[in-house]
C-alpha cells in the first residue's frame, strides 16, 4: 500500500495491519495515510487538504 499524501510505501505488520490510518474522502472511499504524514497533519481536515 502507498500513502495517498507522500506516495511512500506503508509497512504492514502482523495480520496485514498497516502502520498508519485510514481516512474517508468526500465520496466515502477509504484512503491510506502513513504514520509520518499522520504526525505532520494531526486533524482529518488537514490531511484531506493535502490530497490532490
SEBA-913638 format. One record per residue (C-alpha): residue number from 1; residue in three letters; x, y, z. Coordinates in steps of 0.02 Angstrom, whole numbers, plus 32768, in hexadecimal, padded with zeros to 4 digits. Each point is the difference from the previous one (the first is absolute). Example, Ala and Ser with C-alpha at 12.3 -4.5 7.8 and 13.67 -1.06 7.14 Angstrom:
% residues 2
- 1_Ala_8267_7F1F_8186
- 2_Ser_8045_80AC_7FDF
***
This chain:
% residues 52
- 1_Unk_8000_8000_8000
- 2_Unk_8037_80B1_7FE1
- 3_Unk_7FDA_809F_8061
- 4_Unk_7F86_8071_7FA4
- 5_Unk_805F_809E_8037
- 6_Unk_80BB_7FD9_7FEF
- 7_Unk_7FF4_7F65_7F8E
- 8_Unk_8079_7F9C_806F
- 9_Unk_7FE3_7F47_801E
- 10_Unk_7FAB_7FDA_80A5
- 11_Unk_8045_7F71_8067
- 12_Unk_7F88_7F75_8030
- 13_Unk_800F_7FA0_80A2
- 14_Unk_7FAF_7F65_8049
- 15_Unk_7F5E_7FCA_7FA8
- 16_Unk_8017_8086_7F78
- 17_Unk_7FE0_8093_8074
- 18_Unk_8050_80A1_7FC5
- 19_Unk_806E_807D_805D
- 20_Unk_7F8D_8092_7FDD
- 21_Unk_7F48_8024_7FF5
- 22_Unk_7F6D_8000_7F89
- 23_Unk_7F9A_809D_7FDD
- 24_Unk_7F64_8012_7F96
- 25_Unk_7FFA_8083_7F76
- 26_Unk_7F67_8062_7FC8
- 27_Unk_7FC2_7F6F_7F95
- 28_Unk_800D_7F85_8091
- 29_Unk_8097_7FA3_7FBA
- 30_Unk_8084_7FC9_807E
- 31_Unk_80AB_804E_7FE7
- 32_Unk_80A1_7FC7_8056
- 33_Unk_8070_807B_805D
- 34_Unk_80AC_7FCF_8044
- 35_Unk_803A_801B_80B2
- 36_Unk_8076_8091_7FD2
- 37_Unk_7F78_8062_7FA5
- 38_Unk_7F8A_7FDC_808F
- 39_Unk_807C_8052_8077
- 40_Unk_8016_8098_7F8C
- 41_Unk_7F47_801D_7FE2
- 42_Unk_7FA7_7FDB_80A3
- 43_Unk_7F4B_801E_7FCC
- 44_Unk_7F9B_7FAE_7F77
- 45_Unk_7FDC_80A7_7FAC
- 46_Unk_80BC_8024_7FF3
- 47_Unk_801D_7F56_7FB0
- 48_Unk_7F71_8017_7F86
- 49_Unk_8046_80AA_7FCC
- 50_Unk_80A4_7FAB_7FCF
- 51_Unk_7FAC_7F80_7F8E
- 52_Unk_7FF9_803B_7F4D
***
